[in-house]
Amino acid sequence: MLVRCIPLLRRFLPLALVAMPLAGMTALSPVPSVAQTRDDVFTVERVPADVTAASAAVAREQGIAQAQRDAFARLFDRLTLDEDGARLPALGAAEIEQMVDSFEVVSERSSSVRYVAEINVSFRPAAVRSLMLSNGIRYAEVRSKPVLILPVDETGQEPVLWQRETPWRQAWENFSAPPSLLPILVPYGEIQDVTDIDVNEALAGNEEAMRRIADRYGAGAVAVARLGLDGELQPPPPPQDPFAPADPTSFLASPGSAMTSPDQAAEAVPSEGGAEDTDRPRGLMSIVTIHRFQGQPEVLTVELPPSAALPEDGAVTVGVEPAATGEEPAAGFSEELPEDGAGAVPPEAAQLVPAAVTQVAAALEQNWIRANLLETGNESVLSVRVPLSSLKEWMETRSRLAQVPTVTRTRLIELSRDQADIELYYLGDSNGLRTALAQRDLLLSEPPPAFVGQMPLSGAMPPQAEPRWQLQWRGAAAVQPQPAVYGTPVPADMGGTGTLPPGTP
């Protein structure tokens, strides 16, 4: 049941519930969900409602209002940084209703006085943006392509990646990530995964190996999540690129975790034999390196102190927890550690492994939001040229552009057989636009230099066309090599042959 949220219409919908008597709680058959399968940042799915009122009609109306209020709170958390959570404005039911585009009842039960349901709520993007900007709240709305997690356990003698028995890998496999702007994937650990990349390649950041496994899973980035004991996990070496920023590493705080830089982490390594270090309970540290295949990797560091309350018998509870009723452990639960020592987490730290997964996932999400924040509603425009080899490429490019949330509109300037000139109107800056387009497999590149090659003997400068940015769908046919410019062949690594065309002097 998909309902456009027209306030007057919504108030009369509950009357249908009282047209027939209900004996106890009557279950209504679920309606197939359209929004459920839609990749829509502004749609919040399966929001529960449970209201008791004087009548079924009143209970249903209040339940829908409750679901819309809770859905907006979830949407606000999805789009903003944790540090801005207190800035959520106090809104009444009428104000929230004005931002709702539609709602869909996925399942519902009702009695004469009670209404229980799960509801999908879709908000109007323009209304949400207006609310955020008018209250000075930074937000992001670009959904990332999935990030593939490679959980490397370094709590034992040797780092382990594809050994399922480690608590670190078990915790990631059992982790159910809430809907967010950053979907998380965990590889199955099948033979093809092991063939694509091994633990040494993951730790070394081998780009070729990471691209292989990322392409198979349709991921836009690979995150190597290392787990070790507090004070023992060494930070990755700094990037060697001399043109990289002085501090290319991002560190984010999340509830219950302490964030440190790699330098600080290295300084925090305890000296051997210290009584203070050996007596204190051991916590866990996770260092996550995010490889996006462009620019320098990003690094997040999460530390989790040991819990104050430990089981009296020192039992290690990792992976899927056994039932509290004393029944046999659930499938996939393992208390035995591998004989080779991999994953040998001390009891005081082992119970922190699931919490470490949650903290790392939250840090990854916050990192993405921070990198894609919109702070103003100012609209910019960019002149773009789209190389084409077929009508299909143009149609695919247009379709994907329509799915980029920060692109507000496009204007076609000129269309020919081999190219299209368009204007893109967008929110944010060009770097944010490039990132948003990349999530839809659209590659945006800066204008080429105005003059490439050698000066002609005559000394006359060739006429120069207006430089334009270039946009291309990743699945388009390869751009044909351009002819040599003034006697200079196109290099092979730029798509050329490295040789002059026939007949060139």
Secondary structure, 3 states (H helix, E strand, C coil): CEEECCHHHHHHHHHHHHHCCCCCCEEECCCCCCHHHCCCCCEEEEEEEEEECCCHHHHHHHHHHHHHHHHHHHHHHHHCCHHHHHHCCCCCHHHHHHHEEEEEEEEEEECCCEEEEEEEEEECHHHHHHHHHHCCCCECCCCCCCEEEEEEECCCCCCECCCCCCHHHHHHHHCCCCCCCCCEECCCCCHHHHHHCCHHHHHHCCHHHHHHHHHHHCCCEEEEEEEEECCCCCCCCCCCCCCCCCCCCCCCCCCCCECCCHHHHHHCCCCCCCHHHHHCCCCEEEEEEEECCCCCCEEEEEEECCCCCCCCCCCCCCCCCCCCCCCCCCCCCCCCCCCCCCCCCCHHHHCCHHHHHHHHHHHHHHHHHHHCCECCCCEEEEEEEEECCCHHHHHHHHHHHCCCCCEEEEEEEEECCCEEEEEEEEECCHHHHHHHHHCCCEEEECCCCCCCCCCCCCCCCCCCCCCCEEEEECCCCCCCCCCCECCECCCHHHCCCCCCCCCCC
